[in-house]
Amino acid sequence: MAEHEQAAPKALILTGFGINCEEEMAAAYRLAGGVPTIVHLNEVLHGRVSIHDFDILNFPGGFSFGDDLGSGVVLANKLRYRQTGTDGRTLLSDIREFVAAGKFVLGICNGFQVLVKLGLLPNLGGNFEPEVTLTHNASGRYEDRWVRLVVNPVANTPFLSGLTTLEVPVRHGEGRLVVPDAATRERIVAQGLNCLTYAGYDDLETGTYPLNPNGADLNCAGLTDPTGHIFGLMPHPEAYLAGCNHPDWGLKKRRGELKDEGEGLAIFKNIVTHLQHRAQEASASVTHA
Amino acid sequence: METNQHSILLTLQPGRHDGDGQRVAADAARHLGLTTGQVRSAALYAVRYPGLSAAQVADFAAACLQDPVLHTVAINELAAPTGFQSYILVAKGPGVTDDEGTSAQNALGDFLNEPIDTRTQHIFSKRLYWVEQALPAADLRRIAEELLGNKLINRFEVGAVADGLRDYTPRPGGGADARTETIVLSGLSDEQLLQLSKDNVYALNLPEMQAIRDHFDQASLREERVGLGLPADPTDCELEILAQTWSEHCKHKEFSAVIKYKNLETGAEEEIDGLFKTFIKGATSEVDRQLRANGNDWLIKVFSDNAGAVRINPESLFVWKVETHNSPSAIDPYGGAITGILGNNRDPLATGIGGARLLFNTNVLCFGNPDYDGPLLTGQLHPRRIFEGVRKGIEDGGNKSGVPTVNGAIIFDDRYRGKPLVYCGTGAVMPMQLAGKDSWEKVILPGDRIIMAGGRVGKDGIHGATFSSIELDEAAPATAVQIGSPITQKLAMDFLILATRRGLIRCSTDNGAGGLSSSIGELALIPGGAVVELEKVPLKYPGLKPWEIFLSESQERFTLAVEPAKLDELLALGREMEVELTDIGFFNAEGSLDVLFDGKPIAGLSLEFLHEGVPRKTLLAEYVKPTAQEPALPPVLDYNDVLLKLLGSLNICSRESVIRQYDHEVKGRTIVKPLMGATGQAPQDAAVVRFNFESWEGVAVSNGILPRMGDLDAYQMSAGSFDEAVRQIISVGGKLPNLTPGDNIFWSVNDNFCVPDSVYDPAINPDGKQKLAKLVQMCQALRDACAAYCIPLTSGKDSMKNDFKADGVKISVPPTVLYSMTAKVADVRQVVTSDFKQADDVIYLLGETYDELGGSEFYQLYNELGANVPKVDFAKAKALYTLVGEANDQQLIQSSHDLSDGGLAVTLAECTFGRDGLGAELDLSGLPAELSVNALLFSESHSRFVVSVAPEDVPAFESILKDRATRLGRVTADGQLRVRHQATELLSLNTTDLRAAWTNGPVNQTIGLEPATALHA
């Protein structure tokens, strides 16, 4: 490898068992300059692929195990309980080490549900125990509709750096965040872990249906952990990779403002760029040492 | 309760939102007029793993099933919450797919870290509802049967809490039953043959039964059979295989029949040598000739295999198929629709070698009025239940498979209240080459193994193929109903994609109607024979007879032909991806289909007799011109009022509540969705989906269906439906095929005929000849349309018995045809959406308006049919579509919406739905002076568009369209729709009110979308 070349960040994208947004997630990383690899979950569970060979671990959207016991539940169980070797290790133990090594985890929609059920988010207590949940929308229905999100200015995750608002589709039946008590709510807000909020066209937070499509507590669409390394959201930024994915792209075209690139790509570019900078800094500090 | 059975009850903690319970209470009040008080829902599981202790079950429940934030868990305890006096338990019947139970089994395996049997059912999921009021058992049962389940697939227990809760856990199967019976046909009278056919649901007619009897009466054959260890007389398995293979569903006997057609209007008589051969195959051969003569060779595969295929570019094929699933949807709407979707998905998946990647679903549904308040026949479900069940089936079938439902249509007509029509379409992309082989070819060599992949076999769906070939009556067999498992299929789909790319599969096919009998029976034709060892087929539970195993339509299964040398690698991949694969036999070139059970032959049928032995039918058709006249309407109409009523009418109003419950953009490739614009409420003409993220190539998808026009003129109904599908694609910016040499723009149409029983019988179907004449005319129009536009049919289906018969009454669907159309779009960034974009853009009407209100939605408001059916002029339409394509090449059109139900007025209104504040100001004086105002506003003449053009593009646009465009006015910024004619103001309405009338229409009311006012709060 040439001396100045930075290795492109490597994204591991899990699939199998009903996950179904792996292709667009891989496309997002590819378009953002990363190197995505789609891997069946069993290849990881059976030890043929190690998450530690990657920089970002991704849980895409879909219906893992049909969401039969509640969205994300069976997959979360598998990560928590299924032993990946004879030493009693589970994938959750690997994920702990992965995060401790300063790497990143992203979950979208069903993937976000998995992270929440697994206790990776919000992880206020630091011990990966479930603290909040995602359950049936207040409307009682699955819905596909576009929403407007505002980024919490105090959120500290590189995934969202430089972003203030975002329009993206939600496509879920179980996206209502339930925070069980006021104390938990306050801790989430105090640390800015509620990084994305449903908003109206005035960019003000709202609980009004369908602007808040599911009735989530805190009108919250996405969470990070306190380190900002684990990030999950209900809406689908990977479904807005092209300008013409937007429902009103026709008007942008009429005005000559239509871009090839969609706004959802920003999140993936952010993390890829962040990792590249970090690698640059690391190699620079090594050079100067 | 047995010692090895435990129950787990999950209830919501106090104060948690119980959406399911609230919905049941609300629906009971709204649809059944029952006051329940509060309803609380709970999840109940019966765990029947041998050796699992109550403590282990409790640990499992707490760790894996309970959401600590939401649930309270109780083990082996079913106590009601205080204040609740009644209960309803909803369990599944024996052998019914229970995905939730299976998922719990998976979780248990992970939790215990032990290999436990997850392929057969040991955990059973149920729902429990506590009802506050003390309702009589009959009312509780009504809630259960009409709101919570279907008695064909569910078991209900209801009662008073005080009497103690009766639990129910299914116990499928029975004793092993490996018997094969011999059935003697020799010497049976005609009556006895027919009775046998009816008793066994063979759905074979007398000549067919006679042909089978005569076949087995041949002395040489009898001798040969005995030599092979078979009885001389046919076995039950053989008769079942023949009945399935010869079923209308599988052999399309009526589309192959000789038709004696008499036109009573002209006196002309002709003999048609099969509808399929004459009109469908004939038209496509002609189109292919035209295409090839012009250097367009993208038509790769037609009318063979599971789906047709056209070439997108040198690397990839577009494979797609549309089918119906009507009969199952009539008796179990949810199960019928979900198996329809999943079954139709398997067609492109298992075309050629197999392993196409699914790109989209499209669904067209025909129902009775959901507000129907007439009597229901025995076994007939209310149209609202059918609607809601089918909608849910499509939601789960598409969403859980990760396939976007990109568009569709819902048509209401009370003649669909007996048997609904559920059309399921799926498009997919396949590489031209898979592991170095032509992907679309099906090759099998003698010696290749037969592998069954996917789900296990149960009694579900036995007789589906024959059952759908007869009219429905109150005695519909419960086993004809199945529930699909999208998750099982998703696993099999992921597996197939990988296995085909690694070259592990010679070819694949799906197991749909007729199960293994159909899939192996058809694949056997390729090498010239097959041997099946039936005892190897894995079962969901014991107790199936051999023929039942062979004929079962248990879902989510593929049959694969595998080279012996690749078998080990394939089986290893199956284990890795948790897809069950079973070697159940091999192919040979012996000329017969041989079935063994435990080494003993139970069927041995020559492929020639099996596939060619069915006698050809001769059918009678007679055309009588329907009497029709134009109605006398009130001389003065308030057109504002008429337009608002039309927008709120059943066939025009918004379908948003349905559309939003389908995921229409998973895969991230959907460019034109069903509803667009800033409001997300502007209805579009065709969906547009890009193929991948590396290029901007895509496909436009549309559907044309106009059943009511068929009451006036079946030919024009069919021609108009075809034109509707074409013009929707033209509207979004598609270009007609074959206009220039080697333009490589593929188009492909699927035809789907759904007609009432059209076989004349003086006693039971006296108007059969007239119905068949309509079908003939529909086919004639199809041929003419294909040839005119140069669009090939690549696949299609006919469903010939869409009648529901009970209590001496027959409800028949109107003769219906759906044309599902796809076309390549070179650059999805260049396509056009329907909504007006900007004030001062100039609005044109393209095409010609005639006095054609016959069959219109406008007349329907007055319960009139009229006479002047819209007619298609293919030559004029093609010329216009070519000009529109030229204008789009120069990007001159900012919005385009085709005219259909409700005519110009409705189209104009819909064009304003995309954004608040836009309106339009129009003057119709430029349209032909001889037309009445009614015709100007509401005529449903075909081949027309409303387009808007930026002011600076007007000269260029007008120089292309010339006299085919009539300038009507401009887009305004005042939020008003104003239409004048000469000195008269016809319409003056606020566009927000128009949109509210449309949004608050009966469909959104039925499915329960929040009212439009709340949307803008």
HADDOCK unambig.tbl for C-alpha pairs under 7 A between the chains (distance, minus, plus):
assign (segid A and resid 16 and name CA) (segid B and resid 491 and name CA) 6.94 0.50 0.50
assign (segid A and resid 17 and name CA) (segid B and resid 491 and name CA) 6.03 0.50 0.50
assign (segid A and resid 18 and name CA) (segid B and resid 487 and name CA) 5.84 0.50 0.50
assign (segid A and resid 18 and name CA) (segid B and resid 490 and name CA) 6.01 0.50 0.50
assign (segid A and resid 18 and name CA) (segid B and resid 491 and name CA) 6.91 0.50 0.50
assign (segid A and resid 20 and name CA) (segid B and resid 402 and name CA) 5.11 0.50 0.50
assign (segid A and resid 21 and name CA) (segid B and resid 666 and name CA) 6.77 0.50 0.50
assign (segid A and resid 21 and name CA) (segid B and resid 667 and name CA) 6.02 0.50 0.50
assign (segid A and resid 23 and name CA) (segid B and resid 667 and name CA) 6.81 0.50 0.50
assign (segid A and resid 24 and name CA) (segid B and resid 667 and name CA) 5.74 0.50 0.50
assign (segid A and resid 24 and name CA) (segid B and resid 668 and name CA) 5.98 0.50 0.50
assign (segid A and resid 27 and name CA) (segid B and resid 693 and name CA) 6.68 0.50 0.50
assign (segid A and resid 42 and name CA) (segid B and resid 576 and name CA) 6.83 0.50 0.50
assign (segid A and resid 62 and name CA) (segid B and resid 402 and name CA) 6.62 0.50 0.50
assign (segid A and resid 63 and name CA) (segid B and resid 400 and name CA) 5.63 0.50 0.50
assign (segid A and resid 65 and name CA) (segid B and resid 103 and name CA) 6.29 0.50 0.50
assign (segid A and resid 65 and name CA) (segid B and resid 487 and name CA) 6.33 0.50 0.50
assign (segid A and resid 66 and name CA) (segid B and resid 400 and name CA) 6.41 0.50 0.50
assign (segid A and resid 66 and name CA) (segid B and resid 487 and name CA) 5.62 0.50 0.50
assign (segid A and resid 68 and name CA) (segid B and resid 99 and name CA) 6.92 0.50 0.50
assign (segid A and resid 68 and name CA) (segid B and resid 100 and name CA) 4.78 0.50 0.50
assign (segid A and resid 68 and name CA) (segid B and resid 103 and name CA) 6.44 0.50 0.50
assign (segid A and resid 69 and name CA) (segid B and resid 65 and name CA) 6.58 0.50 0.50
assign (segid A and resid 69 and name CA) (segid B and resid 100 and name CA) 6.41 0.50 0.50
assign (segid A and resid 74 and name CA) (segid B and resid 107 and name CA) 5.67 0.50 0.50
assign (segid A and resid 77 and name CA) (segid B and resid 64 and name CA) 6.22 0.50 0.50
assign (segid A and resid 77 and name CA) (segid B and resid 107 and name CA) 6.43 0.50 0.50
assign (segid A and resid 78 and name CA) (segid B and resid 107 and name CA) 6.90 0.50 0.50
assign (segid A and resid 78 and name CA) (segid B and resid 110 and name CA) 5.59 0.50 0.50
assign (segid A and resid 81 and name CA) (segid B and resid 110 and name CA) 5.82 0.50 0.50
assign (segid A and resid 81 and name CA) (segid B and resid 111 and name CA) 5.29 0.50 0.50
assign (segid A and resid 82 and name CA) (segid B and resid 110 and name CA) 4.77 0.50 0.50
assign (segid A and resid 82 and name CA) (segid B and resid 111 and name CA) 6.51 0.50 0.50
assign (segid A and resid 82 and name CA) (segid B and resid 113 and name CA) 5.94 0.50 0.50
assign (segid A and resid 83 and name CA) (segid B and resid 113 and name CA) 6.62 0.50 0.50
assign (segid A and resid 132 and name CA) (segid B and resid 69 and name CA) 6.43 0.50 0.50
assign (segid A and resid 133 and name CA) (segid B and resid 69 and name CA) 6.34 0.50 0.50
assign (segid A and resid 138 and name CA) (segid B and resid 19 and name CA) 6.96 0.50 0.50
assign (segid A and resid 140 and name CA) (segid B and resid 19 and name CA) 5.65 0.50 0.50
assign (segid A and resid 142 and name CA) (segid B and resid 661 and name CA) 5.25 0.50 0.50
assign (segid A and resid 143 and name CA) (segid B and resid 660 and name CA) 5.01 0.50 0.50
assign (segid A and resid 143 and name CA) (segid B and resid 661 and name CA) 4.66 0.50 0.50
assign (segid A and resid 144 and name CA) (segid B and resid 660 and name CA) 4.94 0.50 0.50
assign (segid A and resid 144 and name CA) (segid B and resid 661 and name CA) 6.25 0.50 0.50
assign (segid A and resid 144 and name CA) (segid B and resid 662 and name CA) 6.74 0.50 0.50
assign (segid A and resid 144 and name CA) (segid B and resid 663 and name CA) 5.60 0.50 0.50
assign (segid A and resid 145 and name CA) (segid B and resid 660 and name CA) 6.66 0.50 0.50
assign (segid A and resid 171 and name CA) (segid B and resid 663 and name CA) 6.33 0.50 0.50
assign (segid A and resid 180 and name CA) (segid B and resid 69 and name CA) 6.19 0.50 0.50
assign (segid A and resid 210 and name CA) (segid B and resid 1015 and name CA) 6.60 0.50 0.50
assign (segid A and resid 238 and name CA) (segid B and resid 668 and name CA) 6.87 0.50 0.50
assign (segid A and resid 239 and name CA) (segid B and resid 668 and name CA) 4.19 0.50 0.50
assign (segid A and resid 240 and name CA) (segid B and resid 668 and name CA) 6.70 0.50 0.50
assign (segid A and resid 244 and name CA) (segid B and resid 671 and name CA) 5.79 0.50 0.50
assign (segid A and resid 244 and name CA) (segid B and resid 829 and name CA) 6.49 0.50 0.50
assign (segid A and resid 245 and name CA) (segid B and resid 670 and name CA) 6.43 0.50 0.50
assign (segid A and resid 245 and name CA) (segid B and resid 671 and name CA) 5.14 0.50 0.50
assign (segid A and resid 247 and name CA) (segid B and resid 676 and name CA) 4.81 0.50 0.50
assign (segid A and resid 247 and name CA) (segid B and resid 677 and name CA) 5.54 0.50 0.50
assign (segid A and resid 247 and name CA) (segid B and resid 678 and name CA) 6.95 0.50 0.50
assign (segid A and resid 247 and name CA) (segid B and resid 680 and name CA) 6.59 0.50 0.50
assign (segid A and resid 248 and name CA) (segid B and resid 676 and name CA) 6.09 0.50 0.50
assign (segid A and resid 248 and name CA) (segid B and resid 677 and name CA) 4.31 0.50 0.50
assign (segid A and resid 248 and name CA) (segid B and resid 678 and name CA) 5.22 0.50 0.50
assign (segid A and resid 250 and name CA) (segid B and resid 833 and name CA) 6.37 0.50 0.50
assign (segid A and resid 251 and name CA) (segid B and resid 837 and name CA) 5.56 0.50 0.50
assign (segid A and resid 254 and name CA) (segid B and resid 837 and name CA) 6.85 0.50 0.50
assign (segid A and resid 254 and name CA) (segid B and resid 894 and name CA) 6.55 0.50 0.50
